[in-house]
């Protein structure tokens, strides 16, 4: 099997996306990220996730700031 067809689970996809594995699983269930369900497991292709990131990226690094109210 070539690299183009290798899949990963929630943990590896989470590392790739910088998200918790449960968040990756929830996004897959909602259809918000490209994934395939095989039985009870979600599988992700790295090549497809990379394409999805390029299409959905704003091109700027994510920066979340929480302002505290006094």
Biotite code that builds the C-alpha atoms (Angstrom):
import biotite.structure as struc

atoms = struc.array([
    struc.Atom([0.000, 0.000, 0.000], chain_id="A", res_id=1, res_name="UNK", atom_name="CA", element="C"),
    struc.Atom([1.376, 3.437, -0.893], chain_id="A", res_id=2, res_name="UNK", atom_name="CA", element="C"),
    struc.Atom([1.580, 6.446, 1.418], chain_id="A", res_id=3, res_name="UNK", atom_name="CA", element="C"),
    struc.Atom([-1.335, 8.081, -0.403], chain_id="A", res_id=4, res_name="UNK", atom_name="CA", element="C"),
    struc.Atom([-3.678, 5.410, 0.960], chain_id="A", res_id=5, res_name="UNK", atom_name="CA", element="C"),
    struc.Atom([-2.387, 5.142, 4.513], chain_id="A", res_id=6, res_name="UNK", atom_name="CA", element="C"),
    struc.Atom([-4.882, 6.204, 7.121], chain_id="A", res_id=7, res_name="UNK", atom_name="CA", element="C"),
    struc.Atom([-4.584, 7.284, 10.716], chain_id="A", res_id=8, res_name="UNK", atom_name="CA", element="C"),
    struc.Atom([-6.858, 7.299, 13.735], chain_id="A", res_id=9, res_name="UNK", atom_name="CA", element="C"),
    struc.Atom([-8.139, 10.112, 15.915], chain_id="A", res_id=10, res_name="UNK", atom_name="CA", element="C"),
    struc.Atom([-4.858, 10.452, 17.828], chain_id="A", res_id=11, res_name="UNK", atom_name="CA", element="C"),
    struc.Atom([-2.593, 10.879, 14.822], chain_id="A", res_id=12, res_name="UNK", atom_name="CA", element="C"),
    struc.Atom([-5.068, 13.151, 13.044], chain_id="A", res_id=13, res_name="UNK", atom_name="CA", element="C"),
    struc.Atom([-5.348, 15.199, 16.234], chain_id="A", res_id=14, res_name="UNK", atom_name="CA", element="C"),
    struc.Atom([-1.584, 15.627, 16.401], chain_id="A", res_id=15, res_name="UNK", atom_name="CA", element="C"),
    struc.Atom([-1.533, 16.695, 12.777], chain_id="A", res_id=16, res_name="UNK", atom_name="CA", element="C"),
    struc.Atom([-4.313, 19.260, 13.312], chain_id="A", res_id=17, res_name="UNK", atom_name="CA", element="C"),
    struc.Atom([-3.255, 20.342, 16.802], chain_id="A", res_id=18, res_name="UNK", atom_name="CA", element="C"),
    struc.Atom([-6.551, 19.162, 18.292], chain_id="A", res_id=19, res_name="UNK", atom_name="CA", element="C"),
    struc.Atom([-7.595, 16.710, 20.974], chain_id="A", res_id=20, res_name="UNK", atom_name="CA", element="C"),
    struc.Atom([-8.556, 13.288, 19.528], chain_id="A", res_id=21, res_name="UNK", atom_name="CA", element="C"),
    struc.Atom([-12.153, 13.625, 20.802], chain_id="A", res_id=22, res_name="UNK", atom_name="CA", element="C"),
    struc.Atom([-12.455, 16.980, 19.022], chain_id="A", res_id=23, res_name="UNK", atom_name="CA", element="C"),
    struc.Atom([-11.255, 15.360, 15.788], chain_id="A", res_id=24, res_name="UNK", atom_name="CA", element="C"),
    struc.Atom([-13.824, 12.581, 16.241], chain_id="A", res_id=25, res_name="UNK", atom_name="CA", element="C"),
    struc.Atom([-16.621, 15.107, 16.871], chain_id="A", res_id=26, res_name="UNK", atom_name="CA", element="C"),
    struc.Atom([-15.679, 17.112, 13.757], chain_id="A", res_id=27, res_name="UNK", atom_name="CA", element="C"),
    struc.Atom([-15.694, 13.897, 11.704], chain_id="A", res_id=28, res_name="UNK", atom_name="CA", element="C"),
    struc.Atom([-19.155, 12.934, 12.987], chain_id="A", res_id=29, res_name="UNK", atom_name="CA", element="C"),
    struc.Atom([-20.458, 16.374, 12.023], chain_id="A", res_id=30, res_name="UNK", atom_name="CA", element="C"),
    struc.Atom([-18.876, 16.129, 8.576], chain_id="A", res_id=31, res_name="UNK", atom_name="CA", element="C"),
    struc.Atom([-16.673, 19.155, 9.201], chain_id="A", res_id=32, res_name="UNK", atom_name="CA", element="C"),
    struc.Atom([-13.410, 17.375, 8.355], chain_id="A", res_id=33, res_name="UNK", atom_name="CA", element="C"),
    struc.Atom([-12.782, 14.688, 5.717], chain_id="A", res_id=34, res_name="UNK", atom_name="CA", element="C"),
    struc.Atom([-12.989, 11.233, 7.294], chain_id="A", res_id=35, res_name="UNK", atom_name="CA", element="C"),
    struc.Atom([-14.193, 7.717, 6.618], chain_id="A", res_id=36, res_name="UNK", atom_name="CA", element="C"),
    struc.Atom([-15.978, 5.597, 9.176], chain_id="A", res_id=37, res_name="UNK", atom_name="CA", element="C"),
    struc.Atom([-14.940, 1.949, 9.178], chain_id="A", res_id=38, res_name="UNK", atom_name="CA", element="C"),
    struc.Atom([-17.072, 0.052, 11.658], chain_id="A", res_id=39, res_name="UNK", atom_name="CA", element="C"),
    struc.Atom([-16.983, 2.121, 14.804], chain_id="A", res_id=40, res_name="UNK", atom_name="CA", element="C"),
    struc.Atom([-13.662, 3.800, 14.008], chain_id="A", res_id=41, res_name="UNK", atom_name="CA", element="C"),
    struc.Atom([-12.966, 7.044, 12.153], chain_id="A", res_id=42, res_name="UNK", atom_name="CA", element="C"),
    struc.Atom([-10.005, 6.999, 9.765], chain_id="A", res_id=43, res_name="UNK", atom_name="CA", element="C"),
    struc.Atom([-8.241, 9.955, 8.148], chain_id="A", res_id=44, res_name="UNK", atom_name="CA", element="C"),
    struc.Atom([-5.884, 10.200, 5.178], chain_id="A", res_id=45, res_name="UNK", atom_name="CA", element="C"),
    struc.Atom([-2.996, 12.587, 5.795], chain_id="A", res_id=46, res_name="UNK", atom_name="CA", element="C"),
    struc.Atom([-2.957, 13.685, 2.143], chain_id="A", res_id=47, res_name="UNK", atom_name="CA", element="C"),
    struc.Atom([-6.677, 14.550, 2.258], chain_id="A", res_id=48, res_name="UNK", atom_name="CA", element="C"),
    struc.Atom([-6.320, 16.380, 5.587], chain_id="A", res_id=49, res_name="UNK", atom_name="CA", element="C"),
    struc.Atom([-3.412, 18.413, 4.160], chain_id="A", res_id=50, res_name="UNK", atom_name="CA", element="C"),
    struc.Atom([-5.576, 19.432, 1.186], chain_id="A", res_id=51, res_name="UNK", atom_name="CA", element="C"),
    struc.Atom([-8.453, 20.289, 3.547], chain_id="A", res_id=52, res_name="UNK", atom_name="CA", element="C"),
    struc.Atom([-6.123, 22.465, 5.651], chain_id="A", res_id=53, res_name="UNK", atom_name="CA", element="C"),
    struc.Atom([-4.899, 24.354, 2.567], chain_id="A", res_id=54, res_name="UNK", atom_name="CA", element="C"),
    struc.Atom([-8.433, 25.000, 1.321], chain_id="A", res_id=55, res_name="UNK", atom_name="CA", element="C"),
    struc.Atom([-9.832, 26.021, 4.710], chain_id="A", res_id=56, res_name="UNK", atom_name="CA", element="C"),
    struc.Atom([-6.836, 27.950, 6.011], chain_id="A", res_id=57, res_name="UNK", atom_name="CA", element="C"),
    struc.Atom([-6.854, 31.726, 6.159], chain_id="A", res_id=58, res_name="UNK", atom_name="CA", element="C"),
    struc.Atom([-3.096, 31.696, 5.732], chain_id="A", res_id=59, res_name="UNK", atom_name="CA", element="C"),
    struc.Atom([-2.549, 33.221, 9.140], chain_id="A", res_id=60, res_name="UNK", atom_name="CA", element="C"),
    struc.Atom([-1.564, 31.415, 12.324], chain_id="A", res_id=61, res_name="UNK", atom_name="CA", element="C"),
    struc.Atom([-4.351, 30.859, 14.800], chain_id="A", res_id=62, res_name="UNK", atom_name="CA", element="C"),
    struc.Atom([-4.112, 33.044, 17.862], chain_id="A", res_id=63, res_name="UNK", atom_name="CA", element="C"),
    struc.Atom([-6.813, 32.993, 20.483], chain_id="A", res_id=64, res_name="UNK", atom_name="CA", element="C"),
    struc.Atom([-6.739, 35.680, 23.125], chain_id="A", res_id=65, res_name="UNK", atom_name="CA", element="C"),
    struc.Atom([-8.936, 35.634, 26.157], chain_id="A", res_id=66, res_name="UNK", atom_name="CA", element="C"),
    struc.Atom([-9.540, 39.030, 27.644], chain_id="A", res_id=67, res_name="UNK", atom_name="CA", element="C"),
    struc.Atom([-10.347, 39.117, 31.311], chain_id="A", res_id=68, res_name="UNK", atom_name="CA", element="C"),
    struc.Atom([-13.043, 41.451, 32.502], chain_id="A", res_id=69, res_name="UNK", atom_name="CA", element="C"),
    struc.Atom([-12.241, 43.289, 35.710], chain_id="A", res_id=70, res_name="UNK", atom_name="CA", element="C"),
])
